[in-house]
Amino acid sequence: MTTASQQLANALRPVKHVLLDFDGPVCSVFAGLPAPEVARRLREGLLASGEQALAGAEDESDPLALLRLVSNARPDLTQSTDAALAALETEAVQVGRPTPGGESVLRACARSRRLVSVVSNNAGAAIETYLSEHGLSSYVAGVFGRAPGDPSSMKPNPRLLLEAMEAAGSGPEDCVFIGDAARDVEAGEAAGVPTIGYANKPGKDAKLAAAGAVVIVDSMQMIADALA
């Protein structure tokens, strides 16, 4: 067994509850409807409603970052912008790309009698749509997307992880979080949960390591195999 495989096995051995990020570990949300296009549509929606362009909004290609920007600059627009983004995310997941090994992780958790909660900055409605359309809903005990109208709930805030653990009656010692961004590791640390980093793009391994991921893999299938 390689060192990485041994580290992964050690990290997963005590785990009864897997907290799983969505965009990245389960699917590529914006593979079919690109994030910059989603951000453009959000901006157009704001302008169409008679709002003036917000400073910095024109250059923002990350729709989740754009939501934060809108919320900070115009709190009165947060609810409507969040709802518009949730609708776009739901459209996006229908043409999103499944992550190789992501479904295998869900199935391996079920076989090994581990609970799974999806914990994501994406909208819960979009996540539930994807799981339903791919026949995966029964593998997930709970979906914890960003709180509607409250982008401050998004990682690196640990709020969603804490809510997932509370709902399942589990403690940090029972859990592991699987995510693909430094903010995931930071949220896990704040919640007292170790994070396995999924480095799905060049350069992510260094960022995940610097953030404090306990193990870093470049394949979700590797996690599925270790769970089995």
N, C-alpha and C positions, 0 to 999 in steps of 0.2 A: 504494500500500500504506500503511495507517495505521501510526502509530508502534507501537502494540501488536502489530500483525501483523509488523512488521519486527523488533521485539525478540524475538518468539516464533520467527521464522524463524532469527534469529541464534543463539538459545539451542539450537535443535534441530539446526542444521547439522552440528556435529561429533559428534552423539550416535550411538552404536552400540548402546547398551543402555539401555532405558527402564525405570526403577524406578517402579512404579505402585501408589499406595495403592488400597485396595479400597472401603471404605465412603465413598461420596461420588463419587470419579471413575469407578468401575465400576457401582456400584448403591447404592441407599439400603437398607441392610441391615434397618433396623427400621421400614420404611414400613408393612408389613403386621402385624407383631408389634412394637408400640412398645417402645422402650427401657425406659420406666418399668414396663411389664408384665413384661418380662424380669427387671428388677431385683427386682420384687415376688416373682416365682417363685423367684428365687435365695434371697431372704430366707426365704420359706416353706420351702424345702428345708432350710435350716440349722436352722430351728425344729423342723421335723418330725423331724430326726435327733437332737433332744434338746439342741441347742446354745442357749445364752442369746443374746438379742438383743445385737448389738455396738453400742457407742456410735457414733452417727452413721450407722449403717446404714439406719435407718428413713427418713431424709431423702434418701438417695442414689438418684437416678433414673437415673444412668448405670451400666449393668452393668459396664463395664470399670473405672470408678472404684470400684465396689463390690468388684470382685475385688481391686484394690489394697488397699482398706481391710481386707478380710478377711485378706489375706496379711500386712499389717503388724501387725494385732492378734492373729491366730491363725495363725501359719505352718503349724501342723499341719493346718489346714483348706484350705490352698491347693490341693493336688492335687484334692481332691474338688470344691471350688467351681469350679475351672477346668474340670474335666470336665463339670460340670453346665451351666456357661455355654456351653461348646463345643456341647453338645447343643441348647441353646436357640438359639444362633446358627445352627446347621444348620437348625433348624425355621424360623427367621426368614428366611433367605435364600430359602427356597422360596416365600415370599409377599412377598419384597422387590421393590423397583421398580428396573428398569434405568435407569441414568442416560443421558439423551439424549446421544449422541455417544461414550459410553464404549466401546461395541462397535466403533464406527468407528475409534477410536484403536488398538484391538488389530489390526484389519484393515489399517489404514494402516501400522502398524509391520511387519506381515508383508510387505506389498507393497514396502516400502522396505528390507527385509532387516535390520531392527533387532530385536534380542532384547527380550523383555519379561519382567520378573520382577515378580510381585505381592508387595508388601511391606506388611504390615498388622498392626495390633494385634488383629485378629480371629483366630479359630481357623483354622488351616490347613484342617481338615476341612470347615468351613463354606464357605470360599472354593472349595475343590475341588468341593464339591457344586454350588455355583452355576455355576461354569464348565462343569462336565459337563452340567448340566441345560439350559444355554443354548447348548451346542455350541461353547464357546469354549476348551476345554482345549488344543487344538492350537496356539493362538496364544500360549500362555504357556510360557516355558522353565522357570520354577520358581515355586513358591508358598512364601513365607516369612512365615507367621503367627507369632504370639507363641509362644515356647517353652512347651510344656505344663507347667503347674505353676510357671512362672517369670514372673510379671507384670513383673518388673524388666526383661525383655527388650523390653518395649513402648517405642515411641517416646514421648518424645524420645531415648531410648537409640538410638545408631546401629547397634547390634548386628545387627539384621535386614538393614539395608542392606549392611553389611560382609559378611555371610554370602552375600547375593545376588550381590555382585560377585565374591567369592571363588569361588563355584560356577560362575560364568560365565567366570572368568578375565579379568575386565575391571577397569579402574582408574577412579578418579573422573573422570579427564579424558574418558573414553568415555561417561559416564553423565549422565542427568538424572533427577530425582525429581519426580513429579507428585503433589501432595497438597493437601488442603483445610483443613488446620489448622496453627496456629503450631507445634505439636509436630513436624509433618512437616518444616517448614523448619528447625527446630532440629536434628532428627536428620540431615537432609541436610547442614547446615553441619558438624556434628560428624564426618560421614563424608567431608567434602571434596567433596560433590556439590551442584551448584546445584539449586534447587527452583523449579519452576513452580507457582504457587499457583492453585488452582481455587476461586474465590469463589462458592460455590453458594447463599449466604444473605446477606441484607443485613448489612453491617458486617464481613464477613469480609475484604474487600479491605484495609481499614485494618490489621487484625490480621496478615494475611499480609505486608503491606508492612513493618510494624514489625518483624516477625520476620526479614525479609531476603530474601523471595522475589525472584528475578531478573526474573520476569514474572508478571503476574496476569491471569487470564482469567475470564470468567463463563460460559464454554461449553466443554465438552469437544470439541464439533464443531470449534471454532476450532483446537484442537490437532491434531485429525485432518486438517483441511485443510492445516495447515502441514506436517505430516509427509508429506503427499502431494505 
